[in-house]
Amino acid sequence: MENFKFTSSCCDETGDAKIQMIFEGMLTLQNAELIREHLDKTNLRFESVDLFAKDVTGIDVSFLKMLENFKNYLEKQGKKVNINLEVPFDLKRMLVNAGIPYSFWSE
């Protein structure tokens, strides 16, 4: 495992508990177990979950599938989920060419 960082912050200002989860660095299969551990630790008390990826140095389908599955799971629990990926142009272009939908990308 290399070059992976995870941070999270919680907010309950409006009465709706919210968590922001930020993933940085190598978002690839080599860090999949660590990424999964962070996702699994998320408490379902949160009404809203924001998933961010930034300062990405590598990304692959394993990370995207984990996010997609996590989002689907939370939405079935009645939670609101936002995904915002900020990746370098070359990585974004590669993934878009591979058929990853635009709904994953930040504008």
Biopython code that builds the backbone (N, CA, C, O; Angstrom):
import numpy as np
from Bio.PDB.StructureBuilder import StructureBuilder

atoms = [
    (1, "MET", "N", (0.846, -1.175, 0.000)),
    (1, "MET", "CA", (0.000, 0.000, 0.000)),
    (1, "MET", "C", (0.891, 1.236, 0.000)),
    (1, "MET", "O", (1.885, 1.303, 0.723)),
    (2, "GLU", "N", (0.523, 2.199, -0.811)),
    (2, "GLU", "CA", (1.327, 3.413, -0.865)),
    (2, "GLU", "C", (0.486, 4.622, -1.197)),
    (2, "GLU", "O", (-0.535, 4.525, -1.878)),
    (3, "ASN", "N", (0.924, 5.746, -0.712)),
    (3, "ASN", "CA", (0.369, 7.034, -1.106)),
    (3, "ASN", "C", (-1.157, 7.069, -1.066)),
    (3, "ASN", "O", (-1.802, 7.412, -2.057)),
    (4, "PHE", "N", (-1.722, 6.717, 0.070)),
    (4, "PHE", "CA", (-3.168, 6.781, 0.239)),
    (4, "PHE", "C", (-3.459, 7.536, 1.523)),
    (4, "PHE", "O", (-2.810, 7.316, 2.545)),
    (5, "LYS", "N", (-4.438, 8.428, 1.464)),
    (5, "LYS", "CA", (-4.819, 9.202, 2.640)),
    (5, "LYS", "C", (-6.341, 9.265, 2.707)),
    (5, "LYS", "O", (-7.016, 9.415, 1.688)),
    (6, "PHE", "N", (-6.869, 9.148, 3.921)),
    (6, "PHE", "CA", (-8.305, 9.240, 4.143)),
    (6, "PHE", "C", (-8.560, 10.221, 5.278)),
    (6, "PHE", "O", (-7.908, 10.160, 6.320)),
    (7, "THR", "N", (-9.506, 11.119, 5.071)),
    (7, "THR", "CA", (-9.949, 12.014, 6.138)),
    (7, "THR", "C", (-11.469, 12.071, 6.109)),
    (7, "THR", "O", (-12.094, 11.853, 5.071)),
    (8, "SER", "N", (-12.046, 12.365, 7.252)),
    (8, "SER", "CA", (-13.500, 12.527, 7.301)),
    (8, "SER", "C", (-13.839, 13.604, 8.314)),
    (8, "SER", "O", (-13.083, 13.868, 9.250)),
    (9, "SER", "N", (-14.990, 14.217, 8.105)),
    (9, "SER", "CA", (-15.483, 15.202, 9.063)),
    (9, "SER", "C", (-16.996, 15.075, 9.148)),
    (9, "SER", "O", (-17.668, 14.781, 8.160)),
    (10, "CYS", "N", (-17.512, 15.300, 10.336)),
    (10, "CYS", "CA", (-18.944, 15.167, 10.590)),
    (10, "CYS", "C", (-19.538, 16.525, 10.929)),
    (10, "CYS", "O", (-18.869, 17.402, 11.475)),
    (11, "CYS", "N", (-20.799, 16.672, 10.594)),
    (11, "CYS", "CA", (-21.497, 17.925, 10.865)),
    (11, "CYS", "C", (-22.939, 17.590, 11.235)),
    (11, "CYS", "O", (-23.558, 16.717, 10.627)),
    (12, "ASP", "N", (-23.463, 18.288, 12.229)),
    (12, "ASP", "CA", (-24.850, 18.084, 12.643)),
    (12, "ASP", "C", (-25.503, 19.429, 12.942)),
    (12, "ASP", "O", (-26.294, 19.545, 13.879)),
    (13, "GLU", "N", (-25.172, 20.444, 12.146)),
    (13, "GLU", "CA", (-25.659, 21.803, 12.394)),
    (13, "GLU", "C", (-27.152, 21.966, 12.164)),
    (13, "GLU", "O", (-27.813, 22.680, 12.918)),
    (14, "THR", "N", (-27.692, 21.332, 11.155)),
    (14, "THR", "CA", (-29.084, 21.547, 10.785)),
    (14, "THR", "C", (-30.020, 20.471, 11.324)),
    (14, "THR", "O", (-31.209, 20.458, 11.004)),
    (15, "GLY", "N", (-29.489, 19.578, 12.136)),
    (15, "GLY", "CA", (-30.311, 18.487, 12.628)),
    (15, "GLY", "C", (-30.180, 17.239, 11.790)),
    (15, "GLY", "O", (-30.556, 16.154, 12.235)),
    (16, "ASP", "N", (-29.651, 17.369, 10.581)),
    (16, "ASP", "CA", (-29.386, 16.220, 9.721)),
    (16, "ASP", "C", (-27.899, 15.904, 9.795)),
    (16, "ASP", "O", (-27.066, 16.685, 9.336)),
    (17, "ALA", "N", (-27.576, 14.772, 10.369)),
    (17, "ALA", "CA", (-26.174, 14.385, 10.496)),
    (17, "ALA", "C", (-25.580, 14.148, 9.111)),
    (17, "ALA", "O", (-26.194, 13.503, 8.261)),
    (18, "LYS", "N", (-24.386, 14.676, 8.900)),
    (18, "LYS", "CA", (-23.729, 14.598, 7.601)),
    (18, "LYS", "C", (-22.260, 14.245, 7.803)),
    (18, "LYS", "O", (-21.635, 14.683, 8.769)),
    (19, "ILE", "N", (-21.716, 13.452, 6.889)),
    (19, "ILE", "CA", (-20.296, 13.132, 6.931)),
    (19, "ILE", "C", (-19.689, 13.389, 5.557)),
    (19, "ILE", "O", (-20.300, 13.112, 4.526)),
    (20, "GLN", "N", (-18.485, 13.921, 5.569)),
    (20, "GLN", "CA", (-17.702, 14.088, 4.348)),
    (20, "GLN", "C", (-16.514, 13.146, 4.446)),
    (20, "GLN", "O", (-15.759, 13.178, 5.418)),
    (21, "MET", "N", (-16.357, 12.314, 3.439)),
    (21, "MET", "CA", (-15.254, 11.363, 3.397)),
    (21, "MET", "C", (-14.373, 11.732, 2.208)),
    (21, "MET", "O", (-14.851, 11.822, 1.078)),
    (22, "ILE", "N", (-13.076, 11.946, 2.472)),
    (22, "ILE", "CA", (-12.159, 12.390, 1.424)),
    (22, "ILE", "C", (-11.065, 11.342, 1.241)),
    (22, "ILE", "O", (-10.375, 10.966, 2.188)),
    (23, "PHE", "N", (-10.925, 10.883, 0.005)),
    (23, "PHE", "CA", (-9.903, 9.910, -0.366)),
    (23, "PHE", "C", (-8.885, 10.607, -1.259)),
    (23, "PHE", "O", (-9.251, 11.331, -2.185)),
    (24, "GLU", "N", (-7.601, 10.383, -0.976)),
    (24, "GLU", "CA", (-6.543, 11.022, -1.752)),
    (24, "GLU", "C", (-5.462, 10.006, -2.103)),
    (24, "GLU", "O", (-5.264, 9.016, -1.398)),
    (25, "GLY", "N", (-4.767, 10.272, -3.210)),
    (25, "GLY", "CA", (-3.611, 9.463, -3.578)),
    (25, "GLY", "C", (-3.950, 8.333, -4.525)),
    (25, "GLY", "O", (-4.715, 8.505, -5.473)),
    (26, "MET", "N", (-3.364, 7.159, -4.253)),
    (26, "MET", "CA", (-3.535, 5.981, -5.100)),
    (26, "MET", "C", (-4.841, 5.271, -4.743)),
    (26, "MET", "O", (-4.913, 4.552, -3.746)),
    (27, "LEU", "N", (-5.848, 5.475, -5.547)),
    (27, "LEU", "CA", (-7.163, 4.871, -5.326)),
    (27, "LEU", "C", (-7.270, 3.666, -6.249)),
    (27, "LEU", "O", (-8.035, 3.658, -7.214)),
    (28, "THR", "N", (-6.483, 2.656, -5.925)),
    (28, "THR", "CA", (-6.338, 1.491, -6.790)),
    (28, "THR", "C", (-6.461, 0.205, -5.983)),
    (28, "THR", "O", (-6.592, 0.225, -4.759)),
    (29, "LEU", "N", (-6.415, -0.902, -6.697)),
    (29, "LEU", "CA", (-6.565, -2.217, -6.089)),
    (29, "LEU", "C", (-5.575, -2.443, -4.947)),
    (29, "LEU", "O", (-5.915, -3.099, -3.962)),
    (30, "GLN", "N", (-4.371, -1.918, -5.060)),
    (30, "GLN", "CA", (-3.377, -2.136, -4.001)),
    (30, "GLN", "C", (-3.818, -1.547, -2.663)),
    (30, "GLN", "O", (-3.353, -1.994, -1.615)),
    (31, "ASN", "N", (-4.700, -0.562, -2.682)),
    (31, "ASN", "CA", (-5.214, 0.046, -1.454)),
    (31, "ASN", "C", (-6.679, -0.298, -1.198)),
    (31, "ASN", "O", (-7.305, 0.286, -0.314)),
    (32, "ALA", "N", (-7.224, -1.229, -1.957)),
    (32, "ALA", "CA", (-8.652, -1.552, -1.872)),
    (32, "ALA", "C", (-9.074, -1.989, -0.470)),
    (32, "ALA", "O", (-10.137, -1.590, 0.005)),
    (33, "GLU", "N", (-8.266, -2.794, 0.186)),
    (33, "GLU", "CA", (-8.633, -3.270, 1.521)),
    (33, "GLU", "C", (-8.719, -2.109, 2.512)),
    (33, "GLU", "O", (-9.642, -2.052, 3.325)),
    (34, "LEU", "N", (-7.780, -1.206, 2.446)),
    (34, "LEU", "CA", (-7.772, -0.040, 3.324)),
    (34, "LEU", "C", (-8.962, 0.880, 3.035)),
    (34, "LEU", "O", (-9.604, 1.382, 3.958)),
    (35, "ILE", "N", (-9.247, 1.093, 1.761)),
    (35, "ILE", "CA", (-10.391, 1.920, 1.366)),
    (35, "ILE", "C", (-11.681, 1.286, 1.879)),
    (35, "ILE", "O", (-12.545, 1.969, 2.430)),
    (36, "ARG", "N", (-11.799, -0.017, 1.693)),
    (36, "ARG", "CA", (-12.996, -0.747, 2.123)),
    (36, "ARG", "C", (-13.201, -0.625, 3.638)),
    (36, "ARG", "O", (-14.326, -0.454, 4.106)),
    (37, "GLU", "N", (-12.113, -0.713, 4.392)),
    (37, "GLU", "CA", (-12.213, -0.580, 5.845)),
    (37, "GLU", "C", (-12.808, 0.770, 6.235)),
    (37, "GLU", "O", (-13.642, 0.845, 7.137)),
    (38, "HIS", "N", (-12.388, 1.825, 5.565)),
    (38, "HIS", "CA", (-12.918, 3.155, 5.876)),
    (38, "HIS", "C", (-14.397, 3.258, 5.514)),
    (38, "HIS", "O", (-15.176, 3.853, 6.259)),
    (39, "LEU", "N", (-14.785, 2.690, 4.392)),
    (39, "LEU", "CA", (-16.197, 2.715, 4.005)),
    (39, "LEU", "C", (-17.040, 1.906, 4.984)),
    (39, "LEU", "O", (-18.133, 2.328, 5.363)),
    (40, "ASP", "N", (-16.539, 0.753, 5.390)),
    (40, "ASP", "CA", (-17.293, -0.116, 6.299)),
    (40, "ASP", "C", (-17.494, 0.498, 7.678)),
    (40, "ASP", "O", (-18.451, 0.154, 8.371)),
    (41, "LYS", "N", (-16.614, 1.396, 8.085)),
    (41, "LYS", "CA", (-16.707, 2.015, 9.409)),
    (41, "LYS", "C", (-17.725, 3.147, 9.469)),
    (41, "LYS", "O", (-17.987, 3.687, 10.544)),
    (42, "THR", "N", (-18.295, 3.506, 8.337)),
    (42, "THR", "CA", (-19.242, 4.614, 8.307)),
    (42, "THR", "C", (-20.505, 4.244, 9.069)),
    (42, "THR", "O", (-21.138, 3.227, 8.787)),
    (43, "ASN", "N", (-20.856, 5.058, 10.012)),
    (43, "ASN", "CA", (-22.025, 4.853, 10.852)),
    (43, "ASN", "C", (-23.281, 5.248, 10.073)),
    (43, "ASN", "O", (-23.311, 6.304, 9.440)),
    (44, "LEU", "N", (-24.292, 4.424, 10.116)),
    (44, "LEU", "CA", (-25.521, 4.700, 9.369)),
    (44, "LEU", "C", (-26.388, 5.784, 10.000)),
    (44, "LEU", "O", (-27.486, 6.050, 9.512)),
    (45, "ARG", "N", (-25.919, 6.414, 11.071)),
    (45, "ARG", "CA", (-26.706, 7.500, 11.671)),
    (45, "ARG", "C", (-26.693, 8.745, 10.803)),
    (45, "ARG", "O", (-27.527, 9.630, 10.986)),
    (46, "PHE", "N", (-25.764, 8.829, 9.863)),
    (46, "PHE", "CA", (-25.668, 9.998, 8.997)),
    (46, "PHE", "C", (-26.781, 9.987, 7.957)),
    (46, "PHE", "O", (-27.033, 8.968, 7.314)),
    (47, "GLU", "N", (-27.439, 11.125, 7.800)),
    (47, "GLU", "CA", (-28.497, 11.255, 6.797)),
    (47, "GLU", "C", (-27.923, 11.527, 5.415)),
    (47, "GLU", "O", (-28.538, 11.198, 4.400)),
    (48, "SER", "N", (-26.741, 12.130, 5.383)),
    (48, "SER", "CA", (-26.119, 12.520, 4.124)),
    (48, "SER", "C", (-24.641, 12.151, 4.152)),
    (48, "SER", "O", (-23.956, 12.354, 5.155)),
    (49, "VAL", "N", (-24.160, 11.604, 3.036)),
    (49, "VAL", "CA", (-22.759, 11.208, 2.918)),
    (49, "VAL", "C", (-22.196, 11.823, 1.644)),
    (49, "VAL", "O", (-22.718, 11.604, 0.551)),
    (50, "ASP", "N", (-21.119, 12.602, 1.800)),
    (50, "ASP", "CA", (-20.413, 13.175, 0.656)),
    (50, "ASP", "C", (-19.092, 12.441, 0.501)),
    (50, "ASP", "O", (-18.282, 12.403, 1.427)),
    (51, "LEU", "N", (-18.879, 11.859, -0.669)),
    (51, "LEU", "CA", (-17.652, 11.131, -0.967)),
    (51, "LEU", "C", (-16.832, 11.950, -1.952)),
    (51, "LEU", "O", (-17.299, 12.262, -3.047)),
    (52, "PHE", "N", (-15.620, 12.294, -1.566)),
    (52, "PHE", "CA", (-14.738, 13.099, -2.408)),
    (52, "PHE", "C", (-13.457, 12.332, -2.698)),
    (52, "PHE", "O", (-12.954, 11.593, -1.852)),
    (53, "ALA", "N", (-12.945, 12.515, -3.892)),
    (53, "ALA", "CA", (-11.600, 12.055, -4.237)),
    (53, "ALA", "C", (-10.870, 13.264, -4.782)),
    (53, "ALA", "O", (-11.361, 13.950, -5.678)),
    (54, "LYS", "N", (-9.681, 13.524, -4.228)),
    (54, "LYS", "CA", (-8.907, 14.665, -4.705)),
    (54, "LYS", "C", (-7.427, 14.317, -4.632)),
    (54, "LYS", "O", (-7.032, 13.351, -3.980)),
    (55, "ASP", "N", (-6.626, 15.114, -5.307)),
    (55, "ASP", "CA", (-5.182, 14.857, -5.373)),
    (55, "ASP", "C", (-4.909, 13.401, -5.738)),
    (55, "ASP", "O", (-4.049, 12.746, -5.149)),
    (56, "VAL", "N", (-5.660, 12.911, -6.723)),
    (56, "VAL", "CA", (-5.578, 11.514, -7.146)),
    (56, "VAL", "C", (-4.326, 11.309, -8.004)),
    (56, "VAL", "O", (-4.102, 12.023, -8.982)),
    (57, "THR", "N", (-3.522, 10.321, -7.616)),
    (57, "THR", "CA", (-2.333, 9.982, -8.399)),
    (57, "THR", "C", (-2.536, 8.704, -9.196)),
    (57, "THR", "O", (-1.771, 8.423, -10.119)),
    (58, "GLY", "N", (-3.553, 7.931, -8.852)),
    (58, "GLY", "CA", (-3.902, 6.716, -9.575)),
    (58, "GLY", "C", (-5.309, 6.301, -9.196)),
    (58, "GLY", "O", (-5.730, 6.464, -8.051)),
    (59, "ILE", "N", (-6.032, 5.764, -10.164)),
    (59, "ILE", "CA", (-7.410, 5.337, -9.905)),
    (59, "ILE", "C", (-7.712, 4.164, -10.821)),
    (59, "ILE", "O", (-7.207, 4.099, -11.942)),
    (60, "ASP", "N", (-8.531, 3.239, -10.349)),
    (60, "ASP", "CA", (-8.937, 2.129, -11.201)),
    (60, "ASP", "C", (-10.383, 1.743, -10.899)),
    (60, "ASP", "O", (-11.044, 2.333, -10.045)),
    (61, "VAL", "N", (-10.838, 0.749, -11.619)),
    (61, "VAL", "CA", (-12.239, 0.345, -11.533)),
    (61, "VAL", "C", (-12.588, -0.201, -10.145)),
    (61, "VAL", "O", (-13.733, -0.074, -9.711)),
    (62, "SER", "N", (-11.634, -0.798, -9.448)),
    (62, "SER", "CA", (-11.947, -1.340, -8.117)),
    (62, "SER", "C", (-12.444, -0.237, -7.183)),
    (62, "SER", "O", (-13.404, -0.444, -6.441)),
    (63, "PHE", "N", (-11.808, 0.921, -7.212)),
    (63, "PHE", "CA", (-12.241, 2.039, -6.371)),
    (63, "PHE", "C", (-13.614, 2.539, -6.807)),
    (63, "PHE", "O", (-14.486, 2.775, -5.971)),
    (64, "LEU", "N", (-13.805, 2.699, -8.105)),
    (64, "LEU", "CA", (-15.084, 3.201, -8.609)),
    (64, "LEU", "C", (-16.224, 2.247, -8.283)),
    (64, "LEU", "O", (-17.320, 2.689, -7.938)),
    (65, "LYS", "N", (-15.980, 0.942, -8.389)),
    (65, "LYS", "CA", (-17.023, -0.041, -8.055)),
    (65, "LYS", "C", (-17.342, -0.018, -6.559)),
    (65, "LYS", "O", (-18.500, -0.161, -6.167)),
    (66, "MET", "N", (-16.312, 0.162, -5.725)),
    (66, "MET", "CA", (-16.574, 0.267, -4.289)),
    (66, "MET", "C", (-17.454, 1.468, -3.990)),
    (66, "MET", "O", (-18.404, 1.367, -3.214)),
    (67, "LEU", "N", (-17.143, 2.611, -4.604)),
    (67, "LEU", "CA", (-17.965, 3.803, -4.387)),
    (67, "LEU", "C", (-19.389, 3.586, -4.872)),
    (67, "LEU", "O", (-20.347, 3.944, -4.187)),
    (68, "GLU", "N", (-19.525, 3.000, -6.052)),
    (68, "GLU", "CA", (-20.854, 2.760, -6.613)),
    (68, "GLU", "C", (-21.664, 1.819, -5.716)),
    (68, "GLU", "O", (-22.833, 2.087, -5.435)),
    (69, "ASN", "N", (-21.059, 0.733, -5.273)),
    (69, "ASN", "CA", (-21.753, -0.214, -4.394)),
    (69, "ASN", "C", (-22.114, 0.418, -3.054)),
    (69, "ASN", "O", (-23.204, 0.196, -2.527)),
    (70, "PHE", "N", (-21.189, 1.209, -2.507)),
    (70, "PHE", "CA", (-21.431, 1.891, -1.237)),
    (70, "PHE", "C", (-22.582, 2.883, -1.382)),
    (70, "PHE", "O", (-23.452, 2.964, -0.515)),
    (71, "LYS", "N", (-22.584, 3.625, -2.464)),
    (71, "LYS", "CA", (-23.655, 4.590, -2.733)),
    (71, "LYS", "C", (-25.003, 3.873, -2.836)),
    (71, "LYS", "O", (-25.979, 4.294, -2.215)),
    (72, "ASN", "N", (-25.057, 2.802, -3.609)),
    (72, "ASN", "CA", (-26.303, 2.049, -3.764)),
    (72, "ASN", "C", (-26.796, 1.509, -2.425)),
    (72, "ASN", "O", (-27.991, 1.563, -2.138)),
    (73, "TYR", "N", (-25.889, 0.992, -1.609)),
    (73, "TYR", "CA", (-26.250, 0.466, -0.293)),
    (73, "TYR", "C", (-26.853, 1.564, 0.584)),
    (73, "TYR", "O", (-27.909, 1.375, 1.188)),
    (74, "LEU", "N", (-26.175, 2.713, 0.649)),
    (74, "LEU", "CA", (-26.668, 3.805, 1.492)),
    (74, "LEU", "C", (-28.006, 4.347, 1.002)),
    (74, "LEU", "O", (-28.882, 4.661, 1.808)),
    (75, "GLU", "N", (-28.166, 4.458, -0.309)),
    (75, "GLU", "CA", (-29.434, 4.960, -0.848)),
    (75, "GLU", "C", (-30.581, 4.012, -0.525)),
    (75, "GLU", "O", (-31.704, 4.463, -0.301)),
    (76, "LYS", "N", (-30.323, 2.714, -0.497)),
    (76, "LYS", "CA", (-31.355, 1.753, -0.098)),
    (76, "LYS", "C", (-31.726, 1.916, 1.370)),
    (76, "LYS", "O", (-32.821, 1.532, 1.782)),
    (77, "GLN", "N", (-30.819, 2.485, 2.161)),
    (77, "GLN", "CA", (-31.076, 2.766, 3.574)),
    (77, "GLN", "C", (-31.743, 4.128, 3.756)),
    (77, "GLN", "O", (-31.982, 4.558, 4.884)),
    (78, "GLY", "N", (-32.046, 4.810, 2.642)),
    (78, "GLY", "CA", (-32.708, 6.109, 2.700)),
    (78, "GLY", "C", (-31.770, 7.287, 2.880)),
    (78, "GLY", "O", (-32.214, 8.381, 3.230)),
    (79, "LYS", "N", (-30.489, 7.085, 2.648)),
    (79, "LYS", "CA", (-29.499, 8.148, 2.825)),
    (79, "LYS", "C", (-29.273, 8.895, 1.514)),
    (79, "LYS", "O", (-29.463, 8.347, 0.429)),
    (80, "LYS", "N", (-28.865, 10.151, 1.636)),
    (80, "LYS", "CA", (-28.507, 10.957, 0.475)),
    (80, "LYS", "C", (-26.994, 10.844, 0.280)),
    (80, "LYS", "O", (-26.230, 11.028, 1.227)),
    (81, "VAL", "N", (-26.563, 10.543, -0.947)),
    (81, "VAL", "CA", (-25.142, 10.333, -1.221)),
    (81, "VAL", "C", (-24.719, 11.180, -2.412)),
    (81, "VAL", "O", (-25.377, 11.190, -3.452)),
    (82, "ASN", "N", (-23.611, 11.889, -2.240)),
    (82, "ASN", "CA", (-23.013, 12.661, -3.328)),
    (82, "ASN", "C", (-21.600, 12.148, -3.560)),
    (82, "ASN", "O", (-20.861, 11.886, -2.612)),
    (83, "ILE", "N", (-21.232, 12.006, -4.830)),
    (83, "ILE", "CA", (-19.876, 11.606, -5.198)),
    (83, "ILE", "C", (-19.265, 12.724, -6.019)),
    (83, "ILE", "O", (-19.880, 13.226, -6.960)),
    (84, "ASN", "N", (-18.050, 13.111, -5.658)),
    (84, "ASN", "CA", (-17.350, 14.177, -6.359)),
    (84, "ASN", "C", (-15.897, 13.751, -6.539)),
    (84, "ASN", "O", (-15.133, 13.713, -5.574)),
    (85, "LEU", "N", (-15.519, 13.429, -7.773)),
    (85, "LEU", "CA", (-14.156, 12.999, -8.059)),
    (85, "LEU", "C", (-13.415, 14.082, -8.821)),
    (85, "LEU", "O", (-13.852, 14.525, -9.884)),
    (86, "GLU", "N", (-12.307, 14.494, -8.274)),
    (86, "GLU", "CA", (-11.435, 15.448, -8.943)),
    (86, "GLU", "C", (-10.164, 14.706, -9.326)),
    (86, "GLU", "O", (-9.304, 14.454, -8.482)),
    (87, "VAL", "N", (-10.053, 14.358, -10.598)),
    (87, "VAL", "CA", (-8.879, 13.610, -11.053)),
    (87, "VAL", "C", (-8.190, 14.377, -12.175)),
    (87, "VAL", "O", (-8.826, 15.165, -12.875)),
    (88, "PRO", "N", (-6.891, 14.148, -12.347)),
    (88, "PRO", "CA", (-6.173, 14.808, -13.437)),
    (88, "PRO", "C", (-6.783, 14.449, -14.789)),
    (88, "PRO", "O", (-7.384, 13.388, -14.957)),
    (89, "PHE", "N", (-6.617, 15.349, -15.737)),
    (89, "PHE", "CA", (-7.215, 15.192, -17.059)),
    (89, "PHE", "C", (-6.873, 13.852, -17.693)),
    (89, "PHE", "O", (-7.751, 13.200, -18.259)),
    (90, "ASP", "N", (-5.612, 13.426, -17.611)),
    (90, "ASP", "CA", (-5.213, 12.183, -18.273)),
    (90, "ASP", "C", (-5.923, 10.971, -17.683)),
    (90, "ASP", "O", (-6.321, 10.071, -18.422)),
    (91, "LEU", "N", (-6.087, 10.934, -16.360)),
    (91, "LEU", "CA", (-6.803, 9.820, -15.734)),
    (91, "LEU", "C", (-8.293, 9.876, -16.058)),
    (91, "LEU", "O", (-8.917, 8.850, -16.327)),
    (92, "LYS", "N", (-8.852, 11.068, -16.029)),
    (92, "LYS", "CA", (-10.272, 11.224, -16.350)),
    (92, "LYS", "C", (-10.546, 10.774, -17.781)),
    (92, "LYS", "O", (-11.510, 10.055, -18.039)),
    (93, "ARG", "N", (-9.703, 11.197, -18.694)),
    (93, "ARG", "CA", (-9.893, 10.825, -20.101)),
    (93, "ARG", "C", (-9.808, 9.312, -20.286)),
    (93, "ARG", "O", (-10.607, 8.728, -21.019)),
    (94, "MET", "N", (-8.846, 8.679, -19.625)),
    (94, "MET", "CA", (-8.698, 7.233, -19.729)),
    (94, "MET", "C", (-9.956, 6.524, -19.231)),
    (94, "MET", "O", (-10.444, 5.598, -19.879)),
    (95, "LEU", "N", (-10.481, 6.953, -18.089)),
    (95, "LEU", "CA", (-11.654, 6.297, -17.527)),
    (95, "LEU", "C", (-12.918, 6.580, -18.335)),
    (95, "LEU", "O", (-13.755, 5.695, -18.505)),
    (96, "VAL", "N", (-13.059, 7.797, -18.828)),
    (96, "VAL", "CA", (-14.213, 8.119, -19.675)),
    (96, "VAL", "C", (-14.169, 7.271, -20.946)),
    (96, "VAL", "O", (-15.198, 6.764, -21.393)),
    (97, "ASN", "N", (-12.987, 7.118, -21.521)),
    (97, "ASN", "CA", (-12.838, 6.281, -22.715)),
    (97, "ASN", "C", (-13.127, 4.813, -22.420)),
    (97, "ASN", "O", (-13.477, 4.050, -23.320)),
    (98, "ALA", "N", (-12.979, 4.422, -21.155)),
    (98, "ALA", "CA", (-13.279, 3.051, -20.752)),
    (98, "ALA", "C", (-14.759, 2.858, -20.428)),
    (98, "ALA", "O", (-15.187, 1.750, -20.102)),
    (99, "GLY", "N", (-15.548, 3.946, -20.518)),
    (99, "GLY", "CA", (-16.988, 3.826, -20.323)),
    (99, "GLY", "C", (-17.492, 4.209, -18.948)),
    (99, "GLY", "O", (-18.658, 3.964, -18.640)),
    (100, "ILE", "N", (-16.651, 4.806, -18.104)),
    (100, "ILE", "CA", (-17.100, 5.251, -16.789)),
    (100, "ILE", "C", (-17.999, 6.468, -16.997)),
    (100, "ILE", "O", (-17.579, 7.427, -17.645)),
    (101, "PRO", "N", (-19.224, 6.458, -16.466)),
    (101, "PRO", "CA", (-20.175, 7.542, -16.743)),
    (101, "PRO", "C", (-19.755, 8.883, -16.153)),
    (101, "PRO", "O", (-19.072, 8.946, -15.131)),
    (102, "TYR", "N", (-20.175, 9.943, -16.816)),
    (102, "TYR", "CA", (-19.860, 11.299, -16.373)),
    (102, "TYR", "C", (-20.434, 11.621, -15.001)),
    (102, "TYR", "O", (-19.974, 12.565, -14.358)),
    (103, "SER", "N", (-21.412, 10.876, -14.537)),
    (103, "SER", "CA", (-22.015, 11.156, -13.233)),
    (103, "SER", "C", (-21.006, 11.057, -12.092)),
    (103, "SER", "O", (-21.266, 11.561, -10.999)),
    (104, "PHE", "N", (-19.868, 10.419, -12.325)),
    (104, "PHE", "CA", (-18.841, 10.302, -11.300)),
    (104, "PHE", "C", (-17.975, 11.546, -11.171)),
    (104, "PHE", "O", (-17.319, 11.730, -10.146)),
    (105, "TRP", "N", (-17.957, 12.392, -12.172)),
    (105, "TRP", "CA", (-16.944, 13.449, -12.217)),
    (105, "TRP", "C", (-17.475, 14.784, -11.737)),
    (105, "TRP", "O", (-18.630, 15.136, -11.975)),
    (106, "SER", "N", (-16.609, 15.520, -11.056)),
    (106, "SER", "CA", (-16.962, 16.884, -10.657)),
    (106, "SER", "C", (-16.830, 17.786, -11.866)),
    (106, "SER", "O", (-16.062, 17.508, -12.786)),
    (107, "GLU", "N", (-17.578, 18.854, -11.853)),
    (107, "GLU", "CA", (-17.531, 19.807, -12.974)),
    (107, "GLU", "C", (-16.511, 20.870, -12.708)),
    (107, "GLU", "O", (-16.322, 21.764, -13.533)),
]
sb = StructureBuilder()
sb.init_structure("model")
sb.init_model(0)
sb.init_chain("A")
sb.init_seg("    ")
for serial, (resi, resn, name, xyz) in enumerate(atoms, 1):
    if name == "N":
        sb.init_residue(resn, " ", resi, " ")
    sb.init_atom(name, np.array(xyz, "f"), 0.0, 1.0, " ", f" {name:<3s}", serial, name[0])
structure = sb.get_structure()
